[in-house]
Amino acid sequence: MPKPNLINQYLKRKNRFWFELIGSPNAFSIESRIFHSISIGLIVLAIIYVPYNLYAGLYVASLSAFIFILFFSYQYYCSRFCGKTHSNTIFAFTGLLLFSVNYFSNSGINGSTDLIWPAYLLIIFAISPYHQHLKWLIVYLLCFLALHFIEYYYPILVKHPFSAGKGQFIDRITAFPLPVFVIYIIIKFIRRGYDKERNAAEEKAAALEISNIEKNKLMSIISHDLRTPLINIQNYLALLNDNEVNSLERPALEKSLLNTTNNTIEMLSNLLHWSKSQMEGPIVNLTEVNLLKVLLGTLKMEKMQALKKDITLNYNISPHLTVVADVDMLQLVVRNLISNAVKFTPNGGFIHIDAQLVLHECKITVTDNGKGIPINKQ
């Protein structure tokens, strides 16, 4: 019994070979790939029909099959390897001509041509644009009716190469594979195309949902980081409005407010830049940076917030320590950790930020004497 991996390898080789024959989805439309598949199948069947029809004495049918081989081989070669789109008009009228000749040379309504006729029309629907379908439907229906009316009024035009019974039985049995093969190929492509589009739609919906979640998170982060600096500006303007700031206090407050505003603008610019990049997809831009230099603006801004609660905020970061990190993400995480520490540390408490190298990695620790998270909720 063949091993599963050998079977899988065989199936993969077969699929690659088939894709080489019909072309990849990236290079060819579904109509062209259906045309390539059907052309290959019809060429193979026609090759079988040529000697069989000669053996059975159906010389016209044998010639028709040979013309089929030449026509489909040329159309397939031009479409698959020369980049020339197959001609729906030539394809349709060639079928009309060959089926009309074959109809009168092979027992007319008692022959097998009527089995193949609708399958060929189905091929035309599959390989032609939608706006042409009604046109070809009307043309084929009119020709189909015309042939049968001609036979009805001029039965002498119809040749009967097969005798009733065994001859008709063989004719029908040998003609049946053609429409069955055509229907199989077309339905397979339609189902595969439908499944592919459905999966793509599901993946797009899932990606959109994830994107919305990320956008909500980003908005939450931005609003969280901007709230405190804006409150400071609001409080200062309220003090000015109430004339509660004297000339001695004003320079120090304005300097503090200017530093806070500058840090906030820088933080906002970084956040917006980072947010835009994240909405286009999660991107990590790693660079080698000086840790203290990158975090200094964040530390100063958070230290001013800590002073409002008489919280002592200090840090121990070597000025020579360099790390490989995404600057925006690093500032975002540290800023939120310190902001939460300030929020949940009581008045008069302390917050300490430490950065140490541990096994060639930088460990940043934010420590405070707040109430922390209960063990059962960690």
N, C-alpha and C positions, 0 to 999 in steps of 0.2 A: 504493500500500500504506500503511495507517495507521501513524503513528509509534508506537513503544512507549509513550511517555509519554501520548499520547492514549488508547491502549488502557487503560493503567493508570488514568487519570482516569475513563474510562467504567466500568471495573470497580468502582472505589471508589464512584462515584455509585450504581451499581446495588446494591452491598452496603449502602450507607447507606439507600437506599430500601427494601430488603428488611427491614432491621432496624427501620425505622419501622413496617412492616406487622406484623411478628411480635413486636416488642418486644425490648428488650435483655436479655441474660442476668442483669444485675444486678436487673432489675425483675420478671422472670417466671421461673417454674420451667421446666425442660426439657419437662415435660408440657404446660404452657400454650403454650409456643412451638411444639411439635409440633402442638397443636390449632389454633393460628392458621395455621400453614403449610398444614395439610391443609384447613382451612376455606376458605382463599383458593383453593386448587386445585380443590376440589369445587364451589365457587360458579362458577368459570370453566367447568368441564366441564358443570355443570348448565345454565348459560346456553346452551351449545351444544346440549345434548340436548333442551331444550324445543322449539325450532323444528324440529329434526330429527325428533323423535317425532311432532309434529303432521303434518309432511309425510308420514311413513311410515304415518300412521293409527293410531299407538299413543297414543291419547288418555289412557289411564290412566297410561302411562309418562311422558307429557309432564306430566301433573298431578303425578306423584310427583317429577319433577325440579324443578318449580316450588316444591313444598313444601320440597324440599331447599334451594333457594335461600333461601327465607324463614327456615327453621329455622337454617341455618348462618350466615346474615347476622346474625340476632339474637344467636345464641350468641357469634359472633366479636366483635360490637360490645360486648356486655356484658363479655366477658372482657378484650378488648384496651384499651378506652377507659373503661369504668365500674368497673373493679376487681372485678368479680364473677366468681368462679371458675366455669368451665363445669360444668354438671351431667352427671356420667357416667351417672346413671340415666336422665334424659330423653333423653340422646344414644343410649344403648343401646336403649331401648324404641321410640324413634322409628324407628331403623333396622329393628328387628324388624317394626314395623307396615308400613312402606313396602315392605320386601323381601317380606313375606308377600303383600301386595296385588299387587306387581309379579310375584311368582312365578306366581300363578294367572292373571294377565292377559297374561303373555308366555311361553307355551309350556311352563311348568313346568320339568321336568327337561331338556327339549330347548332351553330358552331360555338367556339369558345371566345370569340372576340368580345361579346357582350360582358364576359367576366372581367376582361382586362380594361375595358373602356373606363368604368368609374374609378378604378385604381389609378389610372394615368391622370385623370382629372384631379384626383386627390394630390398627386405629385405637384401638379401645376399650382394648386392652392398653397402647398407647403413652401414652394420656392419663389413665389411671386408676391409682390406687395399687396396689402389688403384692398387697395382701391381697384386692383385689376380682377379681383375674384368674381365679381358679378358679371363682368364682361366675358370672361372665359366660361362661366357657367352657362350663359345664354348661348354663346357660340357652340359649345359642345352639345347642349340640348337640341339646338336646331339641326346640327349635323347628324346627331343620333336619330332624330325623328326623320330627317330626309333620307338617310340610308334605309331605314325600315319601310318607309313609304315607297321608295324605288323598288325594293325587293317585293313588296306587296303587289305593285302594279306590273313589274317586269321580273317575275321570278326566274326567267330564263338567263338573266345576267349572273345569277348565283351559281357557283361551282360547288359540287358535293364530292370532295375527294374521299370522305370517309363513308363507309357503309353503316347502316343503323346497327346499334348494339355495341359490339366490341370496338369498332372504330371510333364511335362517338365517346365511348367510355374512356379510351386511351387519350383522346383529344382533351376531354375535360380534366382528366387527372393530371396531365402534363401542363395544362394551362393554369391550374389552380395555384401553384407556388408563387407566381408573379404578383398577383394582387395581395396575397397574404404577406409576402415579404415587404411590399411597399407600405402596407398598413402598419406592420410591426415597426419599421424604421421611423415612420412619421410619428406614431403614437409615442414611441420611446423618446424621441427628441422633444416632443411637446411636454411629456411628463417630466423629463429631466429639466427642461427650461422652467417649468412651473415650480418644481421643487427648489431650484436654484434661486429663483426670484423670491419665493416665500422665505427661504432661509436668510437671504440678504435683507428682506424687510424686517424679519425678527431681530437680526443682528443690529440693524440700524435703530430699531426701537429701543433695544437694550442699551446701545451706545448713547442714545439721546437721554435715556433715563439717568445713566451714570453721569452724563454731562450736566444735567440739571442739578443732580445732587452735589457735584463739584462746585457748580456756580453758587448754590446756596451756602456751601461751606465757605467759599471765598468771600461772599458778601458778609457772612457772619464774622469772619476774621477782620475784614476791613472796618466794619462798623465798631467792632470791639476795640481795635487799635486807635481809631480816630476819636472815640467818644471822650476820653479823658483830656487830650489836648484842647479839644473844642470847649469843654467845660471850663478849662482854665482861662481861655480867652473870654468866655462869657462872664465868668466871675470878675475878671479884671475890668471889663467894660461896665459891669454893674457897679463896681466900686467907683469908677470914674464918674459915672452918672450920678451917684449919690454924694459926690465930693468927699469921699472918705479916704482919699489918698493924698497925703501932704507932699510938699515939694521934696522933702528929704527921702521919703520912701519910694517916690515915683521912679527915679533912675534905676534903682535896684530891681524893682518890679518889672519895669520895661525891658531891662536887660535879660532878666529871667524869662520873661514872656517871649522875647525875640529868639532866645536860644531854643525855647520849646517849640516855637513856630517853625524855625529853620529845621529842627530835627523832625517835626511832623511832616513838613513838605517833602523832605528827603525820604522819610518813611513811606509817605503816600506815593511818591514817584516809584519807589522800589516795589511797593505792593501792586500798583497798577500794571507795571511792566511784567512782574511775575504772574499776576492774575491773567493777563492776556496770553502769556505763553502757556499757562496751564489749561486754559479753555481750548486752545488748539491741540491739546494732548499733553499728558504728563511728560515734561522735559526737565532733566536735571543737567545743569551746566556747572560741571566741577572745575574749579580753578584753585591754584595754590595761593593762599592769602595769609596775611598776618592777622591772627585771631583778635588781638586786642584792638587793632586799628579798625577792624570790621565791626566789632561790638561796642566801641567806645561811645558812639552817638546814642545807641540804645540804652547803655548803662547810665549815661548822664540824664537822659529823659526820664527813665524809671526812678533814678535817685531823687529827682525833684518830686515825683509822686509819693515816694516813700517819706520824704520830709514832712509832708502834710499830716502824716499820722505819727510823726516823731519816730519813725522806723529808721534804724541805722542800716544802711545798705553799703557794703564794701565788697571788693572783689580782689582775687589773687590770680592774675593772669600775666604770665611772663611776656614782656614786650618783644621777645625773640621767638615766641612760639608761632609756628606756621602750620596751617592745616590745609587739606584738600577738601573743599566743600562747595556747595551751591550757596552763594552769599545771601541771596534773598531768602531762601529757605532757612538758613542758619539764623539770620536776624529774626525771622518770623517766629521760630520755635523758642528762641531764648527770650524774646520780648514777651511772648505769651506766658512763659513759665514765671518770669519775674513779675509780670502784671498780676498773675494769680496769687503769687506769694504775697505781694503787697495787699491784695484784696482780703486774704484770709489770715494775715498776721495782725495780732492786736496792736493797739497803740503802744509805742515805746518798745516794740520788739526789734528783731534784727533779721537781716537777710544777707547771706553770704554766697557769692558766686566764685567757684573754684574751677580751674582748668589744669589738668595734669596729663602727662603722657603715660599711658598704660599699654605696654606691649605694642609699641609703635602706633598706637591709636590715641586720640585726644578724648579724654573723659571730662565733660562739663557737668558740674554739679551745682544745683541751686538749693540751698539749705535755708530753712527759716524755722522759727519757733511758734508757728501757727498751730491750729488744732489738728491739721492733717486730715487724712482719710481713714475712717475706722477700718480695722483689719478685715471685717466681714464684707466691706464694700470695695476693697482694693482689687 
